[in-house]
Amino acid sequence: MDPYRYPGSRAAAALLVALLATQLACQVTWREPEVQPLNPVVVFPSELATTCAQVRHTIRQLGTALGKDTVEGDACLFESAHIPLTHNGDPAERLDEVAYLGNQNSFSRGRYIVTASVRPTAIGNTRVHLTTRIEGFDGDYRVLRSRGLIERTIVERLTDLLGVGPIQE
């Protein structure tokens, strides 16, 4: 069947093409900024015991007790209890700054948990792997994507406490 055979079909085809082109343009226009690494792995030129002690201290500085504090052989694992987020104050404590909310900004509150594992590298440095689970509450808690702000804040605090910055290994 030839779409140009019937009256008005050319106009309908042109309208369909215009709508499709508009939809594709809108999808590109509304993209969120590029996502920072969600679970950064950083290497510090310091001993395992020193790094573990400073990671423990840094998580406690976030304003919560440790949910997990495990040191086994040549590895440490720390996990915070839930840390509350608000809608005002310091950007690192604001739900809309630390997580992508998408079109839904109806969360009444939020919280997050930080997990850090510390292991030695083959040449004597330490590798710190950070994971942040952010949740927003709108009747139920929903997991949200991190913007990387909490992770960057923790790495900055560790850098200050250790007196050395992360290195490439």
N, C-alpha and C positions, 0 to 999 in steps of 0.2 A: 504494500500500500504506500503510495507516494504522499508524504505529508504536505506537499505544496499543491496538491490537486484540488483541495477543498478551500472555499473562501475563508479567510481569517486564519488559516493554519500557519502562514508565514509570520503573522504577528504573534501568534501563540508560541511558535518556535523561537522567535527573537526574544520574547519575554522570558521564556524558560532559560535561554542562554544568559540573559542579563541577571536573572535571579541566582543561577549557579555561580556566576562570576562574583556577585555581591557576597554570597555566603562564604566563598573561599577567602575573599578579602577581609571579611569580619573575623574569621578564625585567626588569621595572622595578626590582625590589629589587637585582639584581646589576649594574646599570650602573656603569661606571667614572666618576670625576669628570669634569667638563667639561674638554675638551682646550684647553690654551693654544695660541696661534698657533704653528705649527711653523716657519714661515720668516718671522720678523719682518723688517719693513722699518722702519727708524728714520731720522729726519732730524736731523742735527746742524748747528747754526749755526757751522760752521767751514770753513776752506778745504780744497780737495781734497787738496793735498800733505800737510797736517797730519793730516787724517783717515786717509789711506792709511798714513802712517808709524805712527800709533797702532794701526791695525787690524793691521798687520804685527807690531808689538811685542806686542799682546794675544794673537795666535795663538801666537807663540813662547812666551809666558808659560804656555801650557797644557802645556808640557813636551815639545814636539816641534819638529822642523824643518818648514819649509814645503815641501810637495810642489809647489805652484805659487806663483810670485811674478811676476805679470805686470802691468806698467804700460804702457798704450798710450794715447797721446793724453790724453783726459780721463776715463779710467777705470782702475781697479785691480782685479785679481782675485787673491785669496789662497786657497790651500787647504792645510790641514794634512796631515801624514802621519797614519797611524792612531795614535790616542791610546788607551791601554789603560784599561779600566774594571775595578773590583774588586767585591767583595761587602762591603767594610768601609771605614771611613775617612770622609773628607769626603763629604757628600751629592752634590756635583757630580762625584765620581769613582766613585760606586756605580751599578752597572747598574740595580738595582731602583728607584733614585731618579730617574734621568734618562730611563728608558724605561718604557712600559707593557709588562709581561711577560704580561699576561693570566693564564690558568689555568696556563700552563707556566712554572714557575720552576726549570727544570732546566738553565739555562745555566751552564756552568762558568766562562765569562769573557765579556767584551764589549770592544768598541772603538767609536770613533767618528771621523768626519772632519768638520771644520768648513770650509765654503766661505763666503767673504765677498766680495761685489762692492761697489765704492764708485764712485759717479757723482755729478757735480755736478747740482744742481737749477737751474731757470731763474732763480732769484733769488739764487744764490750760496752756498747751503747745500750739504751733501753728504748723499746718500742711501746708507745701508748696508743691504744685503740679506744676511741670514745664513741659511744652510742647514746643518742637522746631519743626518748619516746615521749612525744608531746600529745596531750589529749585535751580536747575542748568539750565542755558540757552544754548540751541543749536538751536535757531530759535524760540522755544517756551520754556516757563518755565516748567520744569518737577520736580515733588516732588521726593526727594531722601531720603533714610534711614539715620538716624542720627547714628553716632558712639558713641554718649554720651559725647563728649568732651566739647561742649558748656554747657551742663547741669552740668557736673562736675565743670567746671570753675565758673559757677554761684553759685553752692553750696559752693565752696571754698571761694569765695568773701563774701558770706553771713556769713559764719563761722567767717571770719576775722572781719567783721563789727559788728556782734552780740557779738563777744567775747566768744562764746560757739559753740561747734560742734553739729551736729545732734545726736539724741538719738533714741534708740529703744523704741517703746511704745507698 
